[in-house]
Every structure is written in structure tokens, then in C-alpha cells.
């Protein structure tokens, strides 16, 4: 388990004005790590990640059996920050029947005929399940905010598209998440905080390795040109939508082993905090089970 003070360091307090320069993107986020050295910290992270995979599998079984709560994991990040790797490496060992991943592309004509939250509402996990949004409704206050011309396709009622417009969208998101939490969904939101230099390095790796060419899109380079605008949009969204019921965690993402370990730890501890129990068996059912066992033993 990772120390609480480190988790508190990356959790965005409700009402806090976020400046991403205040959050580390690397591995040495606390003095103890620097003293131990990168190799030692990396080894310990690997051990914690392996333990958390086992604990997460147990937590999922409890979640499924109790059938009261669900878990929604929201992943947001700049391109190449490692969202797919988080899903692959952290969720290894989960029962696929109880875990669903949704990646949202450009909205369809049907999506645009509804409010901006509609297509995401349809995919929230049912009780007992873990749902992962690989990008989410936050795209509508990130990409759309950086490229406001996208609003033209949304056929919205006439009105100004200034600060007040975005504040209302943040309010809609907060209300939506509060509704989910009140009805039993644990909402965990992770922003993978990658540096511009590390993103450049990963883009170059994709361009230099033929096996990774499929991962690169010209649009990635175009959007990189809006780095400052995206940083501001992320800061605004994190500031406005990190709440007591659905906080944001700013995850250092320059080293994949750091982000994977942190997210796995937060997942396990957050589900454990629900204090789930396996369903109690009635006396009548228990008697029936005892009789069934007796019959099997006598065969």
C-alpha cells in the first residue's frame, strides 16, 4: 500500500485552483523517493502493483457478489500518456464479465440530437461492475473548449459561448457525478500528467518503430500544437470538477510504472472503503446447502 500522504499529494482538493506546474510528472515526487533512488523505487512499485492486481481481483468479486455498488473509472490525458497501458496492466486478472471498457469517438448524429452527457449516461456500469471510460464526457469541456467550432455541430439553442457557458457544463458534470454517487457508483477520475518532452519522446518512438506506426496519427501532431490551450483547459476542468464525492487524481505519467502503481493502489483502497461483504445466507438456505453436501458425499 502506498502511503496516504503521497495519495493526498496528487488528489485535487475540492475548490482548489489547479496549476499543473505544481504537480510532478516524474517518479521522484517526495524526498523519500529521491533518497532511495530510482531503481529501488521502481522495484518497490512493481511489488505493490502485483499485490494490488491480486487485491483488485478479490475486490471485484466482492463488488459482483454484493451487487449494490458499481465503479466508474474515468481516464483523461494528453495523447501518448498511457491510458491504454493502464487498462491493460492494471486490470489484468479481472473477470471480463464484470469489467467493461468504453472508448468514445466523435459523436454520431444521434448523439448530437441529445444533450452532451447522453451517450455517456448510457454506458455507466450497472451494479456489481467496473466500468472504464477511456476518455469521457470531459472531452466536451476539453477538446470542444480548445476547438469551440465543434459546438456548431451540436445544434444548441442560441446563446453566448463564453465563461458562463463552460461553467454551466462543469455544473452539469458535477450534478451528473453526484447523482451517480448517491445511487451507489464509486466515481474515480485520473488525469495522466505527462510532460511535453516525454510526449515528444513517445511520438518519436512510434514513428521510428514500424510496429507502432499504427498508433500514430497526424492529428496527434496537430493537437500537440495546442499544448498550452489544452493545459489551460485541463486546469480549468480539474479546478471546477474535483469534488468531495468525485475527486480528481493528477497521476505522474512520464514513467508508466509510476502511473500504473498509483492508479492500482487508489482503485483497491477506494473499493475497500465501501466495506463490502458477501451476501449472508439464510438459515433455510444454509440447511438446504447442508443437505446438498450430505447427498453428494453419500453418492
Protein Blocks (a to p, Z undefined) as FASTA:
>chain_A
ZZfklmmmmpccehiacdfklpcfblblbfklmmnopklmmmmmmmmmmmmmmmmmmmmm
mmmmnomaccdddddddehilpmmmmmmmmgoiafklcccdddddddfklmmpcfklmmm
mmpccehiacddehifklmmmmmmmmmmlmmmnopaeddfbfklmmmmmmmmmmmmmmmm
mnopacddddddddfklmmmmmmmmmmmmklmmmpcfklmmmmmmmmmmmmmmmmmmmmm
mcfklccddddfkbmklmmmmmmmmmmmmmmmnopacddddfklmmmmmmmmmmmmmZZ
